[in-house]
Amino acid sequence: MSRLPDLEVFVQVVNSGNFAKAAAVLEINPSAISRRIGQIEERLGVRLFDRTTRSIRLTEVGDRYFKRCLSILADVAEADREAKQHSKAPQGLLHVSCSTLFAHRHLLVRLPEFLARYPRLKIQLALTDDVVDVVGDGIDVAIRIGELADSALITRRLVSDRRIICAAPAYLDRYGTPATPDDLATHNCLALNAYKTTLNQWRFRDPIGLREISVGGNFTVNSGIALYESVLAGLGIARTTEFFADRALRSGQLVRILTEYEDDRDISIYAIFPSNRYLLPKVQCFVEFIVASYVNEETLGLSFDRCSICTFPVDSNI
């Protein structure tokens, strides 16, 4: 920590462009700035600046050192901000990104209670089934479904789920019920054309093992909620999840088919957030509220995870 003032002086000299301007900003004597930079260079055993009578310019080593100093000072500032946040009640604007189907079926009905509990918070909710840049778009929390890949964000698993194949009774009465996955070739399978086409490669398990079947039909859409409403309307056969289809299955609006061929591997619904936000009270209270809201609710055997926050690679958004 005793070296932080040296880093701050060095960064200010680079940002100001010369010793005199840096001295004015820091309110110290220019000669003191020159001595401090000389002491840093002596300690490191390298030259950080090429100096002339009129200007200074970073050396190659100095440029690398400057970038590392910026990162270190930013981390210290972020640590200070996070610590200060813990002394305050959750407040401010919470940017939430959520897949459309989860929002319509599970999130929106819970927001009134959450906002009543935390009146100093405001939520800006963005609904999309496309891949989002959590860090670049300034998102505090993103709720997404499916396999997560390649990134270094923080995730909290909210629920384990499983993909199923289903259709409305009206469709099955009119066109028949497929007996095997291969029968889907003669059926109208509803496709999702958002962000990655592999969602239309439906996985099944048969005596040989897991295999994928390409499906298609006369209707594609880029919204999970629109796809769900379309299968309810009897437009065709769709792949969704137990978590989203539970009410419709229990009420008879949808019929689960090809159950003996289902891919029995679990998928998960995650809350995702940048590492520099996961300690913020507004993020923590939102994620904990979503998890806790399911504790006393019947979920057809689905398992809600209350484990501690963990690191996990991220990419997909279904």
Buried (B, 14 or more C-beta within 10 A) or exposed (E): EEEEEBBBBBBBBBEBEBBEBBBEEBEEEBEEBBEBBEEBBEEEEEEBBEBEEEEBEBBEEBEEBBEEBBEBBEEBEBEEEBEEBEEEEBBEEBBBBBBBBBBBBBBEEEBEEBBEEBEEBEBEEEBBBEBBEBBEEEBBBBBBBBEBEEBEBBBBBBBBBBBBBBBBEEBBEEBEBBEEBEEBEEBBBBBBBBBBEEBBEBBBBEEEEEBEBEBBBEBBBBBBBBBBBBBBEBBBBBBBBBBBBBEBBEEEBBBBBBEEBBBEEEBBBBBBBBEBBBBBBBBBBBBEBBBEBBEEEEBEEBEBBEEEBEEBEBBBBB
